[in-house]
Amino acid sequence: MKILTTVKRVVDPDAKVRLNSDNSGLVTEGLEAKMNAFDQYGVEEAIKLKEAHGGEVIVVSIGDSAGTKEIRTALAMGGDRGVLVTADMSEIDPKGVADLLAAVIEREAPDIVLMGKLSVDSENNQVGQRVAAKLGWPQATFAFTCEVADGWATVGREVDGGTANVRVKLPAIVTADLRLNEPRYASLPGIMKAKRKPIEELTPDDLGVELEPQLIIQGYSLPPARAAGEIVDDVDSLIDRLQNTAKVL
Amino acid sequence: MRDSARGFLGARSDSVAVRRAMESPEGYDPAVWAAAMELGWAMVAVPEELDGIGLGYRALATLLFEMGRTVFCGPFLSTVGWALPTLLASGNDEVVRRWVPELAVGAAMATAVQLDGHAQREGAGFRVTGAGRALDGMTADLFLVRAGDDVFAVEAGQMERRALRTMDQTRRYASVSLDCLVPDAARLVPACWDVGLRHAMVALAAEQAGGAGACVDMASEYAGVRRQFGKPIGVFQAVAHKCADMFVLSTSAWTAAEAAASALDGRTVDAHTAALVAKTYASDAYFVCAAENIQVHGGIGFTWEHDAHLHFKRARAGKGLFGEPRTHREALAATLLD
């Protein structure tokens, strides 16, 4: 079974990010980067599928050369080889990411693609769906279970108010939610083996993809600062404040 | 490797897990131990020809640093930091091939102990008699025993042992005694004792540097959120300077431990001096950082519920392990001045 999984390098979600001077972007220099948390579930599921069905796991990332660290982490967990599409992520919108991934997927022709449901930095939640649409493949998003047999994947999905079980014919796109599995930690033998596993570097030109952003972020702003609370003396004062200051009564 | 270790320890050796291990009869959680062994941690410095990874002591120091941060409970320091390098220097192929592969995958545990006793030739072996205090002595399957100037590999079944109560509940000791005939085949070259002790000192120094770093993080984080007189206490010089001094101590401790580990890997020549410097500096640095962490936290830092005391007790106990810093300073002075 040929399994393709994707990883994105994101700023550590626990790090405190700041806006730049003109509020056009975030200052990320000097902050620690990590593999997108949802991608870890996708990688783990890919490795579990390989352990159950055999085959290989291809780990794909888009970004600058620093992204090889996240690919190596996935290879240390049990992936077999990596593909890095070198591109400036600040200039790529979700459509661009989907176009590049779709081109890699067409090239590799996997049986199943496992991705995080969204990246924790931009939270667009578009790429998996866009890739499926571009390829004309079935998709099962927000997976919390995934079983593969006889050319079909049975996926439990988390939906509002409950769960839904769907079957999708392979090849298909499955996006992982956080209850899908418990990602393993890279073992030391795994880390050592990962050093010798190949990572192919491609450019958008190599894939024949022309990037034309259709989504441009105009700027960022912080939530308005909250005013300090006030302790009032009695119920009448409270009602007065609610009526005349907060204007909610 | 550091990311993987920090992730694993953060999830499996957090405060709750450490306190659970402290209260357990074994002093550690076998499930956490097994999971750490599956990650290959015990084989990191074992040569590849003995089914290890052969990454060396610099890599092992990185793991120990992370373990020190979380006050990891388990016989790692005794087995991997002390017994394994002693065995690897033992010059006894039979003993090495019998035990190292098992220790490297966590299937067995080992420790070393200096006995107050002696070894006397008796027939085709030695009668070894004596008693001592063994780190992780209750869980060890193999004891590397030094009696007089002789060193032997002795299986746990031959030892009398009794668990000791310890101030630092995150690390266990046993009172052990021995009076038996040990065959020649279990005799190790005497020089392996000093080699093992040198490695153990560096391993402990790396762990202490991690513990000191955790104390700095705890103190500086608290100083940033605890407010007094309308400001975070960290803006007051009395607290800020304390945190800055702790930071210098902890980072210097890691520098010393890292340099000593590299020396053990053969990257520099004087491993003996480097080990003495690392153990001396890291022991003192951890103790100061652990004590000052309590001061920065004020009253809450003195409670059982807060983790500050876990570091304080481990730091105090660790100062005396493998020799007090003042003893090593004297040895260091003798090395440098004589």
Contacts between the chains, C-beta under 8 A, distances in Angstrom:
chain1	res1	chain2	res2	distance
A	34	B	3	7.9
A	73	B	3	7.3
A	73	B	4	7.9
A	76	B	4	7.4
A	185	B	4	4.8
A	185	B	7	5.7
A	185	B	8	4.5
A	185	B	39	5.9
A	186	B	1	7.8
A	186	B	4	4.4
A	186	B	39	7.7
A	187	B	4	7.9
A	187	B	38	6.6
A	187	B	39	4.4
A	187	B	40	4.7
A	188	B	1	6.7
A	188	B	39	6.2
A	188	B	40	3.5
A	188	B	41	6.6
A	188	B	43	7.0
A	188	B	44	5.6
A	188	B	53	5.4
A	188	B	55	7.1
A	188	B	59	7.9
A	189	B	40	4.9
A	189	B	43	7.8
A	189	B	53	6.3
A	190	B	40	7.8
A	191	B	1	5.6
A	191	B	4	7.0
A	192	B	53	5.8
A	192	B	55	7.4
